[in-house]
Amino acid sequence: MTRPVDTISKHGQEGRMKAIIVAGGHGSRLYPMTKFTHKTLLPLGGRPIIDYVLSTIRHSGINDITIIGNKFINKIREYVGDSVNYVLEVEPNGVANALQLARSGNENCPLLIWFSDNITNMDLRDTVGNFTSGAVLLSREVDNPEDFGIAILDDGKIVDVVEKPQDDFGNLAIGGIYIFDEKFWPRLDSVQHLANFSISDLTRQYIVEGEAEVISVGENTWIDCGTPSSLNRAAKMVEMGMFELRG
């Protein structure tokens, strides 16, 4: 029998980049498919979403990985095994709270923060391997900017992020996959109290100080699997060979 997860940790060496997969919440956008299982275990081309996430992360050279999960985290553990760290989010209480649950063992190192609805076929090896400081924000053009944090650019450089804008600020979406330096945690501490906190409140600190870089993943290389329609689109893209598992 698999023992219940509270916190299972096998963290490695400090200083090397680690990854946190944020997979908490209720999965309400995908209900009723998430009534009895975790959203990351929903299938894409015969393999669960989590396989695509872990494949890209490990291919980038990161092996110290923490998954923050909801009441179904044991189902993830039963499938993935004990090669990653697990943290249980007993009750969803916002993104900042979920991230803080994974703080132990993930300080004093750069972090890849990955929101589990997202998959990408972008090769992140160079981005991870060459990272030294600041923040790297993966972006893509979207048809529904009102659902994302949108990057505001000035002469090709990011100067702000507007969260889920109702006005036209362009369609270059930031969200889902980020790389941060060791200052991530104190920066999170300084803004997590804000009303309606979003990850954009944290990235904005790096932007204001000129420490953020935006990398476009290009067309058809990143998709949010968090709704039935986008999950269906992702499944079709997998069938077309646009997303593959990397060894």
Secondary structure, 3 states (H helix, E strand, C coil): CCCCCCEECCCCCCCCCEEEEEECCCCHHHCCCCCCCCHHHCEECCEEHHHHHHHHHHHCCCCCEEEEECCCHHHHHHHHCCCCEEEECCCCCCHHHHHHHCCCCCCCCCEEEEECCEEECCCCHHHHHCCCCCEEEEEEECCCHHHCEEEEEECCEEEEEEECCCCCCCCEEEEEEEEECCCHHHHHHHHCCCCCCCHHHHHHHHHHCCCEEEEECCCCCEEECCCHHHHHHHHHHHHCCCCCCCC
